[in-house]
Amino acid sequence: MIKKQPNMNAGAAVLFVIFSLLFFILIFRFVSIQVTGEVHGQALAARAQQKYSNEKVIEAVRGTIFDRKGEVVAEDTTSYTLVAILDESVTTNKKKPKHVKDPAKTAAVLAKYIDMSESDIYKRLTKDGAWQVEFGKAGRDITHQTKREIEEEKLPGITFLRDSKRFYPNGVFSSHLVGFVENEETEDHKTITTGKLGVEKTLNDELTGENGSVNFKSDLWGFLLPGAEEKVTPAKDGDDIYLTIDKKIQTFVEDAVDRVDKEYKPKKILAVVADPKTGEILAMAQRPTFHPTTRDGLDKSWHNEIVETPLEPGSTMKVFTLAAAVQEKKWNPGELYKSGSYKVTEKSGSIGDHNGRQGWGTITYLEGIQRSSNVAVAKLVNEKIGTEKFREYLTKFGFDNPTGIELPNEAVGKIQYKWPIEKITTSYGQGSTVTPIQLIQAATAVANDGTMMKPRVIDKIVDPNTGKIVKQTEPEAVGKPISAETAKEVRDVLETVITSEHGTGKSYAIDGYKIAGKTGTANLTENGKYLNGPSDYLFSFLGMAPKDDPKLIVYVAVQQPEIDHYYKGSIPTSMIFKSVMQSSLQYLNIKPASMEKADSSSVPDVTGMETGEAKKLLESKGFETVVIGDGNQVEEQLPKADIVSLEGEKIIIKASGTMTYPDLTDWSLRDVMKLTQLTGVKLNKAGSGYVTKQSLKPGLPINEGENLIVQLETPLQQFENSLKKEEDSEETEEVGG
């Protein structure tokens, strides 16, 4: 025992030293934490705050895109994702199961509501080891209505996750201009919505709001601590964008290009409508296109061809060659020249007119423009304007620079102007390229009395949180390449392209309206060589109306339609132009030229005259005469004698004999009141504008004191109703066929 004592003392000493070191380390650590408040470089107070503080995100709503009149074009809407919980452990009460208890029944019911087969749904619901499953694309973007219907089925284990999606209520509607959005995941695993095309991309920062948050302190189990304060940072929703696009006019364009696309199956269609006074783009469409919600068709056409793709403009470029000649006072419409072919220099090859270089003999320069003669404009540039001066006009008309329109990836065409032959071919739209939006900008100078307007698609940006206008875009003049007098003369010449017997634009005429415009037929190339098939062209038309004071510019281009001869290229192009221009002019309540001017004169006194003679006299003065009564003598008239009335106004004659009701369709309320005043009939009206219906049919006897009811509609209402009838008729034909 005595021998072991030293060993025991040594062991105790070692243990004492070890525990002493641990004690001193513990004391040092405690003091260090107390003094610095940190562990491993992290503040304990912050860690505690993080543990017992909770933050919930208040998601901002992406801004809404409207048309010029406040019609929704794109907006965020609530959607739901369908989820099925499969794990039995979530069920605590077997009488109220929280998981999918009967996969077969559940699959059969869900198949009625989502685009997935019953068998595929069943496979997902019986997936081994899955806690919960979703249903891919078929189970996403569920509407509130569908969600409610599924919930009414009371299927155990079926639930929904709330989400938001971008909704485009008009479907295919200037899709490349408006654009679309995609959800992207950031490095910190957050999902953000980003614009990928069109205005959605260009104004993504303005459309994207700022998320808010709610901070509150909780206990260990997440319950709000007594007396704890919530700190709320409200979300700031994205700005709303108002486009210059007009929904009605855009619809006219979409319908017109759809018809041509279906009938002629071209490789490409482009169409733009603009206001030349302001530069506002009222409509823009192309084919192929895509549906912005589903992205269907996006793989066929990613680019906005009107802004991003330069093309040979063909003879539409002659508009600006003519303008340069008129401005330089080198234009003599009656001067003669030899058409057919023309050599720019002794060594260069000759250029020719489009009818196989045959030409039309010796004709005037005016007829040359009407026939779209390449030789005419070549001689104008080479012998009269001068190639260097003409090059200055190309710059003045904006063909060297992008327009600056508020759309992404705008391209600039290339003016080939090195060799003598290139300087001439550019004058009639071959060799050099421009974009359609550059053509529209240049055309505003011709339509707007010489002042060229920058094209724009944004009207204003509005903060939805305050209602204040963040940015209001204004019309912007970007040059004055020609004078007002030149612009007027150019429009007069371009009108003859439509009205002349030699004009290439005869098929673009619209009854009642004066159109100024120019056709274009541009050759297409492949592997550096021009194609020579009957439809291997870009057929186009650049037109404006009414000619004397244009309110609209319409550009249409159709590439390689299914036709058997290039002369027929104007058929699909004019189908679009005429439909869009006429519908748009009527929608804007721009009256036909024949209705714009009316002379006034005094109404002659025809009382007591023989009815036939009275009618002849009044009609010779330009008045429309309506006779009430089958007798031979005029008893009374309205308006009375010597009243000054407009040419074309109705003069109601009350003749002797039996009076019968005339057809009142399209009568103004004023004219109907003349009738009732003469006959003693009591008038009741509904609506305003012009008569569309009458209660007492034409031909019925007129009895004093009886009630006549007329239904009136404005021209706009009548136009919209006629469009609806056409649509209903088309739907009926499709169903019946």
ABEGO torsion letter per residue (X at the ends): XAAAAAAAAAAAAAAAAAAAAAAAAAAAAAAAAAAAGBBGGBBAAAAAAAAABBBBBBBBBBBBBBBAAGBBABBBBBBBBBBBBABAAABABAABBABBABAAAAAAAAAAABBBBAAAAAAAAABBGBABBBAEAAABGBBAAAAAAAAAAGBBGBBBBBBBBBBBAAEBBGAAAAEBBBBBBBAAGBBBBBBABEAAAAAAAAABBBBBBBBBBBBAAGBBBBGBBBBBBBBBBBBBBBBABBAAAAAAAAAAAAAAAAAAGBABBBBBBBBAAAGBBABBBBOBBBBAAAGBGAAABABBAAAABBBBAEAAAAAAAAAAAAAAGABBAABBBBBGBBBABAABBBBBBAAGGAEAEBBBAAAAAAAGBAAAAAAAAAAAAEAAAAAAAAAAAGAABBAGBBBBGBBBBBBBAABAAAAAAAAAGBGBBBBAAAAAAAAAAAAAGGBBBBBBABABBBBAAAGBBABBBBBBBAEBABBAAAAAAAAAAAAAAAABAABAAAAABBBGBBBBBBBBBBBBBBGGBBBABAABBBBBBBBBOBAABBABBBBBBBBGBBBABAAAAAAAAAAAAAAAAAAAAAAAGBBBAAAABBBBBBBBBABGBBAAAAAAAAAAAGBBBBBBEABABBABBOBBBGBBBBBGBBBBBBBBEBBBBBBABGBBAAAAAAAAAAAGBBBBBBEBEBBABBABBBGBBBBBGBBBBBBBBBAAAAAAAAAAAAAAAAAAAAAAX
